Amino acid sequence: MASPILKPPEHQVAGHSAKEGKLGPLVDGRGLFYKPLQGNGRGDCELSFYAAFCSHPGVPPSIRSFFPGFHGTHFLPSSDGSGPRPHLALDDLLAAFRSPSIIDLKIGACTWPPDSPDDYFRKCIARDRESTSPTLGFRVSGVQIQNPGAGADSFWRPLRSRVKDYSVEETRRVLRQFVSRNSPSTDEKPNCDLASVVYGAADGVLAQLQEIKAWFEEQTIFHFYSASILLIYEKDAAAAAVGRSSGARVKLVDFAHVVEGNGIIDHNFLGGLSSLIKLLFEVITDPEGDGWKSSKVHLSCNNGSLESNASVLPST
C-alpha cells in the first residue's frame, strides 16, 4: 500500500496551521490527524493525558466518544521542513464531513494551569481580559459557517484575530449565525432556522453537552485548562433531518494543559460549559436575544484566582 499523502487540514479553524511552511497538524486522507508534539513540555503533557485518559477506568465509553481516538505517536516529516518529529496520531474529526460548519470554543474562565510560569500566567491574563473568557467562561477561537446558496465549498470564515476579540453580544450573534440559513456574511439578522435541529434535537448539541456536563459534575480525575469544544454539523444534512438524526457532533480537543484533578471537581471547565449550554438554550427559546444580561467577573492578577461578583443569567 502506498504511503498516504500528508497535507494541512482543509477545515481547521483554530490553533497552529501547517500552511505557508509553518509547523502544524497534518491529515492523511484516511481518517487520521497528526498533531506535532509542542515544545516547552506541552506536547509531553498532551501525550501523557491521552495515555492516561484512554486507560483510566473512571472514564466511561460514552464519554470517550466525545474525545478524539488516540492511535499512539508517529515519527513524521514536519510541515515546516525542519525534519522528522513525533506527532500524536488522532482521529480526523472532520473526515466524514463534506462541507462542515464548525465553531471552536475555548472553555474556562481561567485558561492557565496552576503551575504555569509567571510570564505565561501574565500572558494568559492579558489575553483573557480582551475576550469573553472571564465574562462567559468561554470564548470563540475560530469559526467556519457554510454560506447557504453559494455552493458546498463556500464558507464564511472571519479572521481569527477578530474572532478572539468578540464581545458578549458578538458571541451571542455568532452562535445564532451558526444555525441560520441566511448568509452570515451580511448584517441581516440571523434567522436561527436550524437551531431546533442542530442544538435542540434529541441527539443534538445540547443533549451531547448535557451528557458531558453530567460527567464533569462528578469527575475529579482531570482538570482541563485551555481545552476546546468543537461543534460540527452540515447544513444540508440538518435541513433534511426532520424526524432523523441532526448529524451534529460535539468533540473536546487540545489537552496540552490538562493537570491531575486530585479529587476536586473541575469547576473552571464546568462553569464555562454550563454557561455555553445556557446561551445555546437561549438561541432556541429566545431567538430575539432579549432575555439575557451580562456583567463581567473580576479577574485577580495577584494569585490568578477568579473572584466572581456577577454572573450571566436569564433576566426576569
DRENNU-620680 format. One record per residue (C-alpha): residue in three letters; z, y, x; residue number from 1. Coordinates in Angstrom, 3 decimals, always signed. Last residue first. Layout:
<atoms>
<atom rest="ala" zz="Z" yy="Y" xx="X" nr="NUM"/>
...
</atoms>
This chain:
<atoms>
<atom rest="thr" zz="+34.770" yy="+38.031" xx="-36.796" nr="316"/>
<atom rest="ser" zz="+33.263" yy="+38.196" xx="-33.364" nr="315"/>
<atom rest="pro" zz="+32.266" yy="+34.975" xx="-31.621" nr="314"/>
<atom rest="leu" zz="+33.905" yy="+34.727" xx="-28.228" nr="313"/>
<atom rest="val" zz="+33.207" yy="+35.640" xx="-24.643" nr="312"/>
<atom rest="ser" zz="+36.550" yy="+36.150" xx="-22.995" nr="311"/>
<atom rest="ala" zz="+38.822" yy="+38.822" xx="-21.666" nr="310"/>
<atom rest="asn" zz="+41.516" yy="+39.476" xx="-19.056" nr="309"/>
<atom rest="ser" zz="+40.669" yy="+36.409" xx="-16.999" nr="308"/>
<atom rest="glu" zz="+42.032" yy="+36.321" xx="-13.472" nr="307"/>
<atom rest="leu" zz="+39.663" yy="+34.342" xx="-11.283" nr="306"/>
<atom rest="ser" zz="+41.057" yy="+33.345" xx="-7.949" nr="305"/>
<atom rest="gly" zz="+39.323" yy="+34.051" xx="-4.668" nr="304"/>
<atom rest="asn" zz="+42.575" yy="+34.940" xx="-2.919" nr="303"/>
<atom rest="asn" zz="+42.369" yy="+38.673" xx="-2.418" nr="302"/>
<atom rest="cys" zz="+38.912" yy="+39.252" xx="-3.818" nr="301"/>
<atom rest="ser" zz="+40.092" yy="+38.908" xx="-7.417" nr="300"/>
<atom rest="leu" zz="+37.386" yy="+38.648" xx="-10.051" nr="299"/>
<atom rest="his" zz="+38.429" yy="+40.375" xx="-13.267" nr="298"/>
<atom rest="val" zz="+36.782" yy="+38.911" xx="-16.333" nr="297"/>
<atom rest="lys" zz="+33.972" yy="+40.775" xx="-18.024" nr="296"/>
<atom rest="ser" zz="+33.516" yy="+41.603" xx="-21.649" nr="295"/>
<atom rest="ser" zz="+31.312" yy="+40.070" xx="-24.291" nr="294"/>
<atom rest="lys" zz="+30.601" yy="+40.383" xx="-27.983" nr="293"/>
<atom rest="trp" zz="+28.751" yy="+37.910" xx="-30.106" nr="292"/>
<atom rest="gly" zz="+27.729" yy="+37.777" xx="-33.738" nr="291"/>
<atom rest="asp" zz="+24.623" yy="+39.948" xx="-33.715" nr="290"/>
<atom rest="gly" zz="+22.267" yy="+37.566" xx="-31.913" nr="289"/>
<atom rest="glu" zz="+19.505" yy="+37.641" xx="-34.512" nr="288"/>
<atom rest="pro" zz="+19.195" yy="+33.855" xx="-34.274" nr="287"/>
<atom rest="asp" zz="+22.844" yy="+33.389" xx="-35.332" nr="286"/>
<atom rest="thr" zz="+23.469" yy="+29.725" xx="-36.130" nr="285"/>
<atom rest="ile" zz="+20.852" yy="+28.101" xx="-33.895" nr="284"/>
<atom rest="val" zz="+20.880" yy="+30.543" xx="-30.966" nr="283"/>
<atom rest="glu" zz="+24.664" yy="+30.821" xx="-31.349" nr="282"/>
<atom rest="phe" zz="+25.049" yy="+27.112" xx="-30.634" nr="281"/>
<atom rest="leu" zz="+23.268" yy="+27.744" xx="-27.353" nr="280"/>
<atom rest="leu" zz="+25.714" yy="+30.528" xx="-26.501" nr="279"/>
<atom rest="lys" zz="+28.743" yy="+28.413" xx="-27.371" nr="278"/>
<atom rest="ile" zz="+27.484" yy="+25.437" xx="-25.348" nr="277"/>
<atom rest="leu" zz="+26.942" yy="+27.693" xx="-22.332" nr="276"/>
<atom rest="ser" zz="+30.512" yy="+28.995" xx="-22.578" nr="275"/>
<atom rest="ser" zz="+31.873" yy="+25.437" xx="-22.727" nr="274"/>
<atom rest="leu" zz="+29.877" yy="+24.524" xx="-19.613" nr="273"/>
<atom rest="gly" zz="+31.189" yy="+27.552" xx="-17.750" nr="272"/>
<atom rest="gly" zz="+34.770" yy="+26.691" xx="-18.655" nr="271"/>
<atom rest="leu" zz="+34.337" yy="+23.031" xx="-17.761" nr="270"/>
<atom rest="phe" zz="+32.914" yy="+23.924" xx="-14.348" nr="269"/>
<atom rest="asn" zz="+35.892" yy="+26.126" xx="-13.436" nr="268"/>
<atom rest="his" zz="+38.400" yy="+23.968" xx="-15.282" nr="267"/>
<atom rest="asp" zz="+37.693" yy="+20.950" xx="-13.093" nr="266"/>
<atom rest="ile" zz="+40.702" yy="+18.938" xx="-14.306" nr="265"/>
<atom rest="ile" zz="+43.131" yy="+18.015" xx="-11.517" nr="264"/>
<atom rest="gly" zz="+43.833" yy="+14.504" xx="-10.140" nr="263"/>
<atom rest="asn" zz="+42.788" yy="+15.329" xx="-6.606" nr="262"/>
<atom rest="gly" zz="+39.387" yy="+16.640" xx="-7.754" nr="261"/>
<atom rest="glu" zz="+37.607" yy="+15.937" xx="-4.488" nr="260"/>
<atom rest="val" zz="+35.023" yy="+18.510" xx="-3.474" nr="259"/>
<atom rest="val" zz="+31.429" yy="+19.223" xx="-4.535" nr="258"/>
<atom rest="his" zz="+29.723" yy="+21.988" xx="-2.569" nr="257"/>
<atom rest="ala" zz="+26.371" yy="+20.417" xx="-1.646" nr="256"/>
<atom rest="phe" zz="+26.025" yy="+18.925" xx="-5.136" nr="255"/>
<atom rest="asp" zz="+22.818" yy="+20.400" xx="-6.498" nr="254"/>
<atom rest="val" zz="+21.783" yy="+18.829" xx="-9.817" nr="253"/>
<atom rest="leu" zz="+23.020" yy="+18.013" xx="-13.332" nr="252"/>
<atom rest="lys" zz="+20.413" yy="+16.984" xx="-15.895" nr="251"/>
<atom rest="val" zz="+19.825" yy="+17.689" xx="-19.590" nr="250"/>
<atom rest="arg" zz="+16.643" yy="+16.386" xx="-21.214" nr="249"/>
<atom rest="ala" zz="+14.771" yy="+17.402" xx="-24.353" nr="248"/>
<atom rest="gly" zz="+12.377" yy="+14.835" xx="-25.822" nr="247"/>
<atom rest="ser" zz="+13.263" yy="+16.016" xx="-29.312" nr="246"/>
<atom rest="ser" zz="+13.378" yy="+12.433" xx="-30.542" nr="245"/>
<atom rest="arg" zz="+11.861" yy="+11.877" xx="-33.970" nr="244"/>
<atom rest="gly" zz="+12.288" yy="+13.171" xx="-37.516" nr="243"/>
<atom rest="val" zz="+10.069" yy="+16.163" xx="-36.845" nr="242"/>
<atom rest="ala" zz="+9.304" yy="+15.971" xx="-33.124" nr="241"/>
<atom rest="ala" zz="+5.790" yy="+17.414" xx="-33.143" nr="240"/>
<atom rest="ala" zz="+6.859" yy="+20.899" xx="-32.071" nr="239"/>
<atom rest="ala" zz="+9.221" yy="+19.364" xx="-29.509" nr="238"/>
<atom rest="ala" zz="+6.441" yy="+17.301" xx="-27.940" nr="237"/>
<atom rest="asp" zz="+4.106" yy="+20.290" xx="-27.715" nr="236"/>
<atom rest="lys" zz="+6.871" yy="+22.488" xx="-26.313" nr="235"/>
<atom rest="glu" zz="+7.865" yy="+20.152" xx="-23.504" nr="234"/>
<atom rest="tyr" zz="+11.523" yy="+19.865" xx="-22.536" nr="233"/>
<atom rest="ile" zz="+13.933" yy="+20.445" xx="-19.665" nr="232"/>
<atom rest="leu" zz="+17.412" yy="+21.981" xx="-19.392" nr="231"/>
<atom rest="leu" zz="+18.750" yy="+21.798" xx="-15.841" nr="230"/>
<atom rest="ile" zz="+22.467" yy="+22.171" xx="-15.156" nr="229"/>
<atom rest="ser" zz="+23.445" yy="+23.477" xx="-11.760" nr="228"/>
<atom rest="ala" zz="+26.150" yy="+22.925" xx="-9.160" nr="227"/>
<atom rest="ser" zz="+27.710" yy="+25.884" xx="-7.333" nr="226"/>
<atom rest="tyr" zz="+31.131" yy="+24.206" xx="-7.239" nr="225"/>
<atom rest="phe" zz="+31.655" yy="+20.829" xx="-8.898" nr="224"/>
<atom rest="his" zz="+35.216" yy="+19.497" xx="-8.682" nr="223"/>
<atom rest="phe" zz="+35.351" yy="+15.714" xx="-8.548" nr="222"/>
<atom rest="ile" zz="+37.607" yy="+12.832" xx="-9.607" nr="221"/>
<atom rest="thr" zz="+39.703" yy="+14.570" xx="-12.267" nr="220"/>
<atom rest="gln" zz="+37.608" yy="+13.512" xx="-15.282" nr="219"/>
<atom rest="glu" zz="+39.080" yy="+14.052" xx="-18.745" nr="218"/>
<atom rest="glu" zz="+37.695" yy="+17.266" xx="-20.234" nr="217"/>
<atom rest="phe" zz="+34.733" yy="+16.885" xx="-17.888" nr="216"/>
<atom rest="trp" zz="+33.769" yy="+13.666" xx="-19.668" nr="215"/>
<atom rest="ala" zz="+33.854" yy="+15.281" xx="-23.116" nr="214"/>
<atom rest="lys" zz="+31.818" yy="+18.184" xx="-21.720" nr="213"/>
<atom rest="ile" zz="+29.038" yy="+15.838" xx="-20.585" nr="212"/>
<atom rest="glu" zz="+28.827" yy="+14.359" xx="-24.088" nr="211"/>
<atom rest="gln" zz="+28.863" yy="+17.835" xx="-25.596" nr="210"/>
<atom rest="leu" zz="+26.062" yy="+18.859" xx="-23.261" nr="209"/>
<atom rest="gln" zz="+23.946" yy="+15.949" xx="-24.473" nr="208"/>
<atom rest="ala" zz="+24.515" yy="+16.797" xx="-28.139" nr="207"/>
<atom rest="leu" zz="+23.769" yy="+20.451" xx="-27.415" nr="206"/>
<atom rest="val" zz="+20.506" yy="+19.664" xx="-25.628" nr="205"/>
<atom rest="gly" zz="+19.052" yy="+17.475" xx="-28.344" nr="204"/>
<atom rest="asp" zz="+19.612" yy="+13.825" xx="-29.288" nr="203"/>
<atom rest="ala" zz="+20.848" yy="+14.581" xx="-32.807" nr="202"/>
<atom rest="ala" zz="+18.680" yy="+17.683" xx="-32.813" nr="201"/>
<atom rest="gly" zz="+20.275" yy="+21.107" xx="-32.293" nr="200"/>
<atom rest="tyr" zz="+19.071" yy="+22.487" xx="-28.976" nr="199"/>
<atom rest="val" zz="+15.470" yy="+21.292" xx="-28.769" nr="198"/>
<atom rest="val" zz="+14.910" yy="+20.587" xx="-32.468" nr="197"/>
<atom rest="ser" zz="+16.914" yy="+23.351" xx="-34.167" nr="196"/>
<atom rest="ala" zz="+15.907" yy="+25.814" xx="-31.450" nr="195"/>
<atom rest="leu" zz="+12.153" yy="+25.203" xx="-31.743" nr="194"/>
<atom rest="asp" zz="+11.298" yy="+28.232" xx="-33.877" nr="193"/>
<atom rest="cys" zz="+13.594" yy="+30.557" xx="-31.905" nr="192"/>
<atom rest="asn" zz="+11.419" yy="+33.541" xx="-32.935" nr="191"/>
<atom rest="pro" zz="+11.874" yy="+35.507" xx="-29.726" nr="190"/>
<atom rest="lys" zz="+11.390" yy="+39.239" xx="-30.403" nr="189"/>
<atom rest="glu" zz="+8.089" yy="+40.503" xx="-29.059" nr="188"/>
<atom rest="asp" zz="+8.506" yy="+42.410" xx="-25.813" nr="187"/>
<atom rest="thr" zz="+5.897" yy="+40.193" xx="-24.198" nr="186"/>
<atom rest="ser" zz="+5.976" yy="+37.479" xx="-21.525" nr="185"/>
<atom rest="pro" zz="+7.968" yy="+35.021" xx="-23.629" nr="184"/>
<atom rest="ser" zz="+4.980" yy="+34.391" xx="-25.927" nr="183"/>
<atom rest="asn" zz="+5.818" yy="+33.150" xx="-29.421" nr="182"/>
<atom rest="arg" zz="+6.828" yy="+29.524" xx="-29.878" nr="181"/>
<atom rest="ser" zz="+10.490" yy="+30.080" xx="-29.084" nr="180"/>
<atom rest="val" zz="+12.988" yy="+27.666" xx="-27.523" nr="179"/>
<atom rest="phe" zz="+13.221" yy="+29.165" xx="-24.022" nr="178"/>
<atom rest="gln" zz="+12.788" yy="+32.671" xx="-25.384" nr="177"/>
<atom rest="arg" zz="+16.132" yy="+32.268" xx="-27.132" nr="176"/>
<atom rest="leu" zz="+17.988" yy="+31.242" xx="-23.962" nr="175"/>
<atom rest="val" zz="+16.056" yy="+34.045" xx="-22.262" nr="174"/>
<atom rest="arg" zz="+17.497" yy="+36.584" xx="-24.718" nr="173"/>
<atom rest="arg" zz="+21.108" yy="+35.509" xx="-24.272" nr="172"/>
<atom rest="thr" zz="+20.697" yy="+35.777" xx="-20.515" nr="171"/>
<atom rest="glu" zz="+19.110" yy="+39.210" xx="-20.856" nr="170"/>
<atom rest="glu" zz="+22.053" yy="+40.331" xx="-23.022" nr="169"/>
<atom rest="val" zz="+24.602" yy="+39.020" xx="-20.513" nr="168"/>
<atom rest="ser" zz="+22.743" yy="+40.742" xx="-17.676" nr="167"/>
<atom rest="tyr" zz="+20.148" yy="+39.004" xx="-15.549" nr="166"/>
<atom rest="asp" zz="+20.396" yy="+39.729" xx="-11.828" nr="165"/>
<atom rest="lys" zz="+19.572" yy="+36.178" xx="-10.746" nr="164"/>
<atom rest="val" zz="+16.449" yy="+36.271" xx="-12.922" nr="163"/>
<atom rest="arg" zz="+15.023" yy="+39.292" xx="-11.128" nr="162"/>
<atom rest="ser" zz="+15.263" yy="+37.742" xx="-7.681" nr="161"/>
<atom rest="arg" zz="+13.819" yy="+34.528" xx="-9.091" nr="160"/>
<atom rest="leu" zz="+10.753" yy="+36.405" xx="-10.313" nr="159"/>
<atom rest="pro" zz="+9.954" yy="+35.626" xx="-13.948" nr="158"/>
<atom rest="arg" zz="+7.895" yy="+32.485" xx="-14.514" nr="157"/>
<atom rest="trp" zz="+5.883" yy="+32.410" xx="-17.744" nr="156"/>
<atom rest="phe" zz="+3.688" yy="+29.350" xx="-17.684" nr="155"/>
<atom rest="ser" zz="+0.058" yy="+28.399" xx="-18.288" nr="154"/>
<atom rest="asp" zz="-0.810" yy="+24.844" xx="-17.301" nr="153"/>
<atom rest="ala" zz="-0.807" yy="+23.375" xx="-20.812" nr="152"/>
<atom rest="gly" zz="-3.046" yy="+26.115" xx="-22.140" nr="151"/>
<atom rest="ala" zz="-2.566" yy="+29.717" xx="-23.307" nr="150"/>
<atom rest="gly" zz="-1.637" yy="+29.011" xx="-26.920" nr="149"/>
<atom rest="pro" zz="+2.066" yy="+28.935" xx="-26.223" nr="148"/>
<atom rest="asn" zz="+3.009" yy="+30.033" xx="-22.690" nr="147"/>
<atom rest="gln" zz="+5.145" yy="+27.287" xx="-21.192" nr="146"/>
<atom rest="ile" zz="+8.501" yy="+28.590" xx="-20.028" nr="145"/>
<atom rest="gln" zz="+9.750" yy="+28.459" xx="-16.433" nr="144"/>
<atom rest="val" zz="+13.218" yy="+29.656" xx="-15.494" nr="143"/>
<atom rest="gly" zz="+15.389" yy="+30.117" xx="-12.433" nr="142"/>
<atom rest="ser" zz="+18.983" yy="+30.691" xx="-11.369" nr="141"/>
<atom rest="val" zz="+20.417" yy="+31.720" xx="-14.766" nr="140"/>
<atom rest="arg" zz="+24.144" yy="+32.342" xx="-14.563" nr="139"/>
<atom rest="phe" zz="+27.329" yy="+30.566" xx="-15.589" nr="138"/>
<atom rest="gly" zz="+30.963" yy="+31.318" xx="-16.450" nr="137"/>
<atom rest="leu" zz="+29.883" yy="+33.970" xx="-18.924" nr="136"/>
<atom rest="thr" zz="+31.340" yy="+37.086" xx="-17.329" nr="135"/>
<atom rest="pro" zz="+32.258" yy="+35.966" xx="-13.813" nr="134"/>
<atom rest="ser" zz="+28.914" yy="+34.134" xx="-13.396" nr="133"/>
<atom rest="thr" zz="+26.865" yy="+36.766" xx="-15.236" nr="132"/>
<atom rest="ser" zz="+25.422" yy="+38.170" xx="-12.021" nr="131"/>
<atom rest="glu" zz="+25.958" yy="+41.067" xx="-9.613" nr="130"/>
<atom rest="arg" zz="+29.618" yy="+40.139" xx="-9.147" nr="129"/>
<atom rest="asp" zz="+28.543" yy="+36.603" xx="-8.228" nr="128"/>
<atom rest="arg" zz="+26.537" yy="+37.770" xx="-5.231" nr="127"/>
<atom rest="ala" zz="+29.356" yy="+39.863" xx="-3.758" nr="126"/>
<atom rest="ile" zz="+31.967" yy="+37.152" xx="-4.283" nr="125"/>
<atom rest="cys" zz="+29.623" yy="+34.481" xx="-2.918" nr="124"/>
<atom rest="lys" zz="+29.032" yy="+36.446" xx="+0.295" nr="123"/>
<atom rest="arg" zz="+32.773" yy="+37.083" xx="+0.564" nr="122"/>
<atom rest="phe" zz="+33.512" yy="+33.352" xx="+0.385" nr="121"/>
<atom rest="tyr" zz="+30.732" yy="+32.558" xx="+2.855" nr="120"/>
<atom rest="asp" zz="+32.156" yy="+35.021" xx="+5.396" nr="119"/>
<atom rest="asp" zz="+35.710" yy="+33.745" xx="+4.863" nr="118"/>
<atom rest="pro" zz="+34.796" yy="+30.106" xx="+5.432" nr="117"/>
<atom rest="ser" zz="+34.937" yy="+27.986" xx="+2.253" nr="116"/>
<atom rest="asp" zz="+37.913" yy="+25.620" xx="+1.839" nr="115"/>
<atom rest="pro" zz="+38.446" yy="+26.395" xx="-1.852" nr="114"/>
<atom rest="pro" zz="+34.839" yy="+25.677" xx="-2.874" nr="113"/>
<atom rest="trp" zz="+32.588" yy="+28.641" xx="-3.750" nr="112"/>
<atom rest="thr" zz="+30.761" yy="+29.305" xx="-7.011" nr="111"/>
<atom rest="cys" zz="+33.651" yy="+30.587" xx="-9.160" nr="110"/>
<atom rest="ala" zz="+32.663" yy="+31.495" xx="-12.716" nr="109"/>
<atom rest="gly" zz="+31.115" yy="+28.042" xx="-12.954" nr="108"/>
<atom rest="ile" zz="+27.684" yy="+26.593" xx="-13.707" nr="107"/>
<atom rest="lys" zz="+24.373" yy="+27.559" xx="-12.130" nr="106"/>
<atom rest="leu" zz="+21.785" yy="+27.320" xx="-14.901" nr="105"/>
<atom rest="asp" zz="+18.215" yy="+26.196" xx="-14.161" nr="104"/>
<atom rest="ile" zz="+15.800" yy="+26.557" xx="-17.099" nr="103"/>
<atom rest="ile" zz="+12.721" yy="+24.427" xx="-17.512" nr="102"/>
<atom rest="ser" zz="+9.697" yy="+24.301" xx="-19.811" nr="101"/>
<atom rest="pro" zz="+7.735" yy="+21.264" xx="-18.764" nr="100"/>
<atom rest="ser" zz="+3.947" yy="+20.894" xx="-18.946" nr="99"/>
<atom rest="arg" zz="+3.131" yy="+17.269" xx="-18.032" nr="98"/>
<atom rest="phe" zz="+6.611" yy="+15.759" xx="-17.855" nr="97"/>
<atom rest="ala" zz="+7.399" yy="+12.217" xx="-16.698" nr="96"/>
<atom rest="ala" zz="+7.810" yy="+13.128" xx="-13.028" nr="95"/>
<atom rest="leu" zz="+10.083" yy="+16.081" xx="-13.811" nr="94"/>
<atom rest="leu" zz="+13.401" yy="+14.534" xx="-12.762" nr="93"/>
<atom rest="asp" zz="+11.962" yy="+13.160" xx="-9.532" nr="92"/>
<atom rest="asp" zz="+14.694" yy="+10.600" xx="-8.911" nr="91"/>
<atom rest="leu" zz="+16.398" yy="+11.082" xx="-5.572" nr="90"/>
<atom rest="ala" zz="+15.771" yy="+10.241" xx="-1.929" nr="89"/>
<atom rest="leu" zz="+18.016" yy="+12.464" xx="+0.208" nr="88"/>
<atom rest="his" zz="+16.070" yy="+13.525" xx="+3.276" nr="87"/>
<atom rest="pro" zz="+16.779" yy="+12.870" xx="+6.948" nr="86"/>
<atom rest="arg" zz="+14.674" yy="+14.781" xx="+9.497" nr="85"/>
<atom rest="pro" zz="+11.263" yy="+14.391" xx="+11.064" nr="84"/>
<atom rest="gly" zz="+9.695" yy="+17.367" xx="+12.831" nr="83"/>
<atom rest="ser" zz="+9.999" yy="+21.148" xx="+12.570" nr="82"/>
<atom rest="gly" zz="+6.739" yy="+21.440" xx="+10.615" nr="81"/>
<atom rest="asp" zz="+8.319" yy="+23.436" xx="+7.784" nr="80"/>
<atom rest="ser" zz="+7.877" yy="+20.630" xx="+5.240" nr="79"/>
<atom rest="ser" zz="+9.890" yy="+18.269" xx="+7.401" nr="78"/>
<atom rest="pro" zz="+8.436" yy="+14.871" xx="+8.254" nr="77"/>
<atom rest="leu" zz="+10.539" yy="+12.070" xx="+6.746" nr="76"/>
<atom rest="phe" zz="+13.598" yy="+9.969" xx="+7.575" nr="75"/>
<atom rest="his" zz="+14.675" yy="+8.573" xx="+4.200" nr="74"/>
<atom rest="thr" zz="+18.164" yy="+8.610" xx="+2.723" nr="73"/>
<atom rest="gly" zz="+19.525" yy="+6.474" xx="-0.102" nr="72"/>
<atom rest="his" zz="+17.940" yy="+5.952" xx="-3.503" nr="71"/>
<atom rest="phe" zz="+20.112" yy="+8.123" xx="-5.754" nr="70"/>
<atom rest="gly" zz="+19.253" yy="+8.428" xx="-9.452" nr="69"/>
<atom rest="pro" zz="+19.501" yy="+12.044" xx="-10.560" nr="68"/>
<atom rest="phe" zz="+22.519" yy="+12.804" xx="-12.754" nr="67"/>
<atom rest="phe" zz="+22.741" yy="+12.864" xx="-16.557" nr="66"/>
<atom rest="ser" zz="+22.281" yy="+9.086" xx="-16.742" nr="65"/>
<atom rest="arg" zz="+25.400" yy="+8.647" xx="-14.617" nr="64"/>
<atom rest="ile" zz="+27.398" yy="+9.959" xx="-17.575" nr="63"/>
<atom rest="ser" zz="+26.320" yy="+7.138" xx="-19.885" nr="62"/>
<atom rest="pro" zz="+26.950" yy="+4.635" xx="-17.110" nr="61"/>
<atom rest="pro" zz="+30.643" yy="+5.611" xx="-16.971" nr="60"/>
<atom rest="val" zz="+32.033" yy="+7.325" xx="-13.845" nr="59"/>
<atom rest="gly" zz="+35.587" yy="+6.173" xx="-13.151" nr="58"/>
<atom rest="pro" zz="+34.407" yy="+3.032" xx="-11.363" nr="57"/>
<atom rest="his" zz="+33.079" yy="+5.168" xx="-8.480" nr="56"/>
<atom rest="ser" zz="+30.087" yy="+3.601" xx="-6.739" nr="55"/>
<atom rest="cys" zz="+27.297" yy="+6.021" xx="-7.542" nr="54"/>
<atom rest="phe" zz="+29.590" yy="+9.054" xx="-7.390" nr="53"/>
<atom rest="ala" zz="+30.988" yy="+8.220" xx="-3.951" nr="52"/>
<atom rest="ala" zz="+27.602" yy="+7.714" xx="-2.281" nr="51"/>
<atom rest="tyr" zz="+26.123" yy="+10.696" xx="-4.117" nr="50"/>
<atom rest="phe" zz="+29.031" yy="+12.910" xx="-3.079" nr="49"/>
<atom rest="ser" zz="+28.908" yy="+11.828" xx="+0.543" nr="48"/>
<atom rest="leu" zz="+25.200" yy="+12.728" xx="+0.712" nr="47"/>
<atom rest="glu" zz="+25.937" yy="+16.123" xx="-0.809" nr="46"/>
<atom rest="cys" zz="+28.702" yy="+16.796" xx="+1.691" nr="45"/>
<atom rest="asp" zz="+26.544" yy="+15.653" xx="+4.605" nr="44"/>
<atom rest="gly" zz="+23.827" yy="+18.055" xx="+3.481" nr="43"/>
<atom rest="arg" zz="+26.308" yy="+20.894" xx="+3.178" nr="42"/>
<atom rest="gly" zz="+27.769" yy="+20.295" xx="+6.653" nr="41"/>
<atom rest="asn" zz="+26.427" yy="+23.557" xx="+8.053" nr="40"/>
<atom rest="gly" zz="+22.837" yy="+22.342" xx="+7.617" nr="39"/>
<atom rest="gln" zz="+21.053" yy="+21.047" xx="+4.544" nr="38"/>
<atom rest="leu" zz="+19.793" yy="+17.478" xx="+4.221" nr="37"/>
<atom rest="pro" zz="+16.162" yy="+17.620" xx="+3.174" nr="36"/>
<atom rest="lys" zz="+15.593" yy="+16.780" xx="-0.518" nr="35"/>
<atom rest="tyr" zz="+13.017" yy="+14.098" xx="-1.306" nr="34"/>
<atom rest="phe" zz="+12.106" yy="+13.661" xx="-4.978" nr="33"/>
<atom rest="leu" zz="+10.823" yy="+10.233" xx="-6.032" nr="32"/>
<atom rest="gly" zz="+8.774" yy="+9.234" xx="-9.072" nr="31"/>
<atom rest="arg" zz="+5.520" yy="+8.072" xx="-7.546" nr="30"/>
<atom rest="gly" zz="+3.909" yy="+11.463" xx="-6.977" nr="29"/>
<atom rest="asp" zz="+5.672" yy="+11.666" xx="-3.601" nr="28"/>
<atom rest="val" zz="+7.787" yy="+14.785" xx="-4.106" nr="27"/>
<atom rest="leu" zz="+9.011" yy="+17.227" xx="-1.469" nr="26"/>
<atom rest="pro" zz="+12.092" yy="+19.409" xx="-1.070" nr="25"/>
<atom rest="gly" zz="+12.367" yy="+22.483" xx="+1.145" nr="24"/>
<atom rest="leu" zz="+11.890" yy="+23.886" xx="+4.619" nr="23"/>
<atom rest="lys" zz="+9.339" yy="+26.690" xx="+4.615" nr="22"/>
<atom rest="gly" zz="+5.658" yy="+26.442" xx="+5.559" nr="21"/>
<atom rest="glu" zz="+4.371" yy="+28.531" xx="+2.700" nr="20"/>
<atom rest="lys" zz="+5.806" yy="+26.193" xx="+0.046" nr="19"/>
<atom rest="ala" zz="+8.770" yy="+23.901" xx="+0.642" nr="18"/>
<atom rest="ser" zz="+10.971" yy="+25.918" xx="-1.698" nr="17"/>
<atom rest="his" zz="+14.735" yy="+26.327" xx="-1.362" nr="16"/>
<atom rest="gly" zz="+16.516" yy="+26.517" xx="-4.711" nr="15"/>
<atom rest="ala" zz="+15.220" yy="+27.480" xx="-8.138" nr="14"/>
<atom rest="val" zz="+12.237" yy="+26.979" xx="-10.474" nr="13"/>
<atom rest="gln" zz="+10.518" yy="+23.884" xx="-9.050" nr="12"/>
<atom rest="his" zz="+7.566" yy="+22.939" xx="-11.247" nr="11"/>
<atom rest="glu" zz="+4.902" yy="+21.863" xx="-8.769" nr="10"/>
<atom rest="pro" zz="+7.253" yy="+20.092" xx="-6.382" nr="9"/>
<atom rest="pro" zz="+6.091" yy="+20.539" xx="-2.779" nr="8"/>
<atom rest="lys" zz="+3.865" yy="+17.723" xx="-1.468" nr="7"/>
<atom rest="leu" zz="+4.200" yy="+14.271" xx="+0.036" nr="6"/>
<atom rest="ile" zz="+1.225" yy="+11.949" xx="-0.002" nr="5"/>
<atom rest="pro" zz="+2.404" yy="+8.403" xx="-0.544" nr="4"/>
<atom rest="ser" zz="+1.825" yy="+5.833" xx="+2.202" nr="3"/>
<atom rest="ala" zz="-0.948" yy="+3.404" xx="+1.362" nr="2"/>
<atom rest="met" zz="+0.000" yy="+0.000" xx="+0.000" nr="1"/>
</atoms>
